[in-house]
Structures are given as C-alpha cells and as structure tokens.
Amino acid sequence: RVSAWIGGYEYEEVQTTTLSAFDRPFVEQIYGFVGSFLQGDIDLKKLYPLYRQTVVRRGKIFKATAVRTNAGTYLSLNPTEPSTTNFDDIAGYEEQKGFYQNLIAKTADRDPILGDIRMVLAAGEPGLGKSLGVQAFLNALPDNARGMIAKLNGVSTDEYQLLARLARMHPDLDIFAVIEDIDTLTGDRLGNAHTRQFLELDSVYGDSVPNNFHLIATTNKPYVIDSAIIRPGRTAKILMYEAPDRASIRAIAELHAQKNGL
C-alpha cells in the first residue's frame, strides 16, 4: 500500500492481485452469496455447500507451515498448483517408480493396507531423482487423497503434530505429508531431543497418528537417521536412489532424447 497526502487527505492505493483459475470460482461464490445476503436473500442451501469448501476440499497439494504465535501454534495451508512432472518423465528408477504407482493404486482403491503405511523414506545423494519421484507421486494423487509439503528445518515436531491432527479431522481423506531432509528431525535419539519427541508421538500417543496419515520423507544422509525410525513397522519402505547403472543411464538418455526430438 502506498500512502500520500493530497489537499490534507490521506489515501491508500492498494495493489490488486490477479486471481488464479483455481481461486476465482470460489471467490465468485463468496461474493455472490454475500451480495444475495445483503439484499435479504438468506438461503442456507447456498451457504452450506460453500461452507464445506474448506481449503483442504479445494485442492490436492498444499504447502504446510506451522505458524507460532503468543496464542499457540497453528497450521497455515497454501494451495499449490501441481508441477508438470509425471511418471512418464522418470526413467532408470523402475523399482522406485513402481512403488509410488502401486501406492497410488492402493490409495484410489481405499485398500486397508494403507493403514500400515506410516512412512516411506526416499534416500540417496542429491540429484538422483528423489524429489522428482515425490513430485510425480503428488501429481497423481486420486480424489480421496491430499498432499502436504512441510518444511521442518529441524526446529520442532509442531508441523508433524498439526498435520496428524489435520488427517484426523478428515478421516475420509488419505493425507500424505512430504518432509524433506527428515534427518534434521530424526537423528540419534541420545543426542537429538526432536527424535525423542518424534518417537513419543509415533509410539506412545496413538491418537496423534491416525491410520490415514502417511509420511513421504526424503534424506541425503540416511546413515544419520536413528535405527528406531527406520525399523520395519514404522518405515514401510526405504527407496534407495543410487548412481544409475549403464542400463539406467541409457534409459534416461533415451527418454530425454525423445522428449527433445533428438
């Protein structure tokens, strides 16, 4: 906002923001309802469908941030447009891609086995495709699932608790929370208080981790993660991303050659 004085009066010029195609229909519905309400047309049949369109109902992928205030910590969710990455853009890592595709199919079918998927860990050196696989997975989520991208920065487990609470509030949706560099949160439990908090939340307080809440975690340093975190039963699958072999390099080269018309 820019303030100025003209003839002794102050005015503010507010810079407008262009609404995306994602937000425009929802905002138009709000303005339409309020306009009708001000004219005396109170129709609860219009209000309730609008009320049900919470942020989680209006998109599939969100950036989730824990906001700390004097009154406590709350979860800020910002809808994110899906990237252009899909499984057809991935070559050379067939096992990892196949796991994600199977998980998508199980989610769409509401397979009870999803209740056993607590955490999936994608591990390996930078630049080998961990994030690419996660992006393709999020972009392929079915209508009964939502993706939450959280950045913990090794500060605390607030985001984890709030995301688990969000999943409990939406029992008909499978919530997949993506946590990058999870090694900052889950190091050696003897020297890392965050790891002890994580284990307590995951083990002692069963209500904190509903069956529809799943972690998709990435790390460049799998060797620093506490063994209690990656044990079977807590981590359902470890997807290792290693340097591609000759056959994988050829598949990757062929994919990009076809995409670029070479």
N, C-alpha and C positions, 0 to 999 in steps of 0.2 A: 504494500500500500504506500502511495506517495502522498504526503500531506503538503499543502501550500496555503498561503494566505492571499485572498483576493478581496479587496474592499472590506477588510476586517472580518471576513468569514472564512472558516476553515472547511475545506472539503477533502475528501479522500477519493482517489482514483484507484479502483480495485481492478487488478488484472484478472481477467476471466480465464478459466481453464476449459479446454475443449474436452467434452465427454467422449469416452471411448464407446465403441459399438456395444461393449459389454455392459457399461453402466447406464447408457441412455434410456433403454426401455424401463428400467427400474425407477430412475429419477422421474421420468414422464408419468409413471403410475402414481408416484407420491404427489406430484404437483396436481395431477388430475383429481385425486381423492381429496386433497386439501381444498381445491377450488370448489368441488361439489359440497364439501362440508361447510365452507364459509357462506354458501348460498342456501344453506338449510337442508341440503340433501344428505341425511345421515343414513348410510346404507352399510350395515355391519357385514353383509355378504361381500362387499368390496374390501372392507378393512381386513378381515381375517386372512384371505389369501395373500394380501400384501404383507401382513404381519409375519406370516410363515416364511416369507422370502428373506430369511436371515442371511448373513454373509456366507455361511457355510453352504447354504442351499443354492447360491447363485454362481458357483464356480467349482472347479475341481482342484486347482493348485493355488496355494497361498504361501506368502511369506509370514512366518510367525515370529513375533518378537515379544519377550517379556518386558513390560514397562514397569519400572519401580517408582512408586510414589510414597508420600508420607502415609497415605491411607492403605497401602499394601501394593501387591504386585498383580497386574492384570495382563491378559494376552491380547496383543494387537495383531489383527489379521488383515492382510492386504492382498486382495485377489491379484493373481499373476497370470498373464497370458501364457499359454503353453509355447514352448520353443518349437522349432521346426524339426527337431530330431525325432526320428522313429527307429524302429528295429531294423528297417531296411538300410539304414545308414551305418550299421555296425557289421563289420566282418572280422574274422580272425579270432573271435572270442565266443565260439558257438556254445560252450557249456554255460557261460555266464548269461548270455542272451537267452538261451533255452530255459534257464531257471526263472528269469524275470517273466518270460512269456507264459510259462506254466503257472506262475503266481497270479498273473493277470486272469488267466482262465479260471483258476480256483476261486478268485475273488468274484468274478462275474457269476459263477455258479453257486455262490454262497456256501462253499464247501466247509463243513465243520472243522476240517484240518487247519483252517486259518487260525483257530483259537490257540494252536500250538506254535504259531509263528510269532515269537516275541521280538527277535532281532535278526536281521540279515546284515552281515558285515562284508563290504567290498574293500579289499586290502591290496595294496601294491604301490609301487613307485609312482610319482607324478607323471602324467602324460600318457598313461597306458589305457585310458578309456573308462575309468571308474565313473566319473561324472556323466560321461556320455550314456552309459548304461542306465544310470539313475534317471536322467532326463527322458530317455525313451520309455522307461517304465512309467513315469508320472504322466507322460503324454497319452499313454494307452489305458489309463485308469478307466474302469467302467463307471456307469452312473451311480453305483452303490458304494463308491469309494472316493476319498479325498486325499490329496497330498499336501503336507505341511512342511515347508522348508524352514528349519530353525538353525540359527547360528548361536552356539552357546558361548564361544570364546573362553571356555574354561572357567566361567565366573561362578556359576552355581547350577543347581538342578531345578531352578524355578520353572524354566521352559518345559522340562520333562513333566513335572507335576501338572502344569496347566494344560499341556497337550493331552495328557491322560484324562484329565477332568473333562476336556472338550469331547473326547471319544465317549466317555461315559454319558454325556448329555445327548449324544446322537447314536444310540445303540443300533440303529438300522444302517449305519454307515461304517465301513472299514476305514480307519484313519491311519495313513502311512506317514510317519514323521521322519523326514530326512535330516540327519545330523551329520555334518561334515566334520572331519578331524575329531572324531569321538575320543581319540587317545588323550585329548586335553581334559576329558571328564572322567576317564576310566583307567588311569594309570595304576601303579602299585598301591594297593589299598592300605598298606602300612604307612605310606608317606603321603597319601592323597586323600584328603577329607571328602572331596567330591565323589571319589569312588565308593567310599563307605556310605555316603548318602544315597548314591545310586543303587547300591546293593540292598540297602534297607528298604527303599521304595519298592524295589522289584521283588523282594522276597518276603519281608515282614508284613507290609501293608498291602494285602491282596486287593483291596478295593481301589488302590491307586492305579492298578494296571488292569483295565478291563480287557476282555478277550478280543475286542475289535480294535485294539491299539497295537500298532506294529512299528518297530524302528527299522529304517533303512540307513545304516551308518557307513561312513567311509573313513579310511585312515591311510596315511602314508607310512605309519610306524606300527604295524601290528604287533611287533615284538615288545612294545612297552605296555600293552593292554593287559590288565590283571587277568590271570587264568580263570578266576571265578566269573568273569564277564563272558568269556567266550566258551564256557563249558557247554556241552550238549544239554538241551533243555532250556537254556537261556538264549543262546545264539543258535537259531535253527539251521543257518547255512553260512559258511565263510566262502566268499567268491574271491579267489586269488587271481590277481592280474599280474602276470609275469611277462617278461620281454617276449614278444611273439617269435615263434619258430619260423623256419623257412616257408612252410605251407601257409601259415597265418599271414606272413608278410606278403606272399603272393596274392592271397585273397583280398587283403586290404588294398594292395596296389590295383588289382583288377576292379574293385568297387569304385575307387576314386577315378580311375581311367574312364569307366563307363559313365560316371556322373558328369565328367568334364569333356566327354566326347573325344577321348584320345584313343 
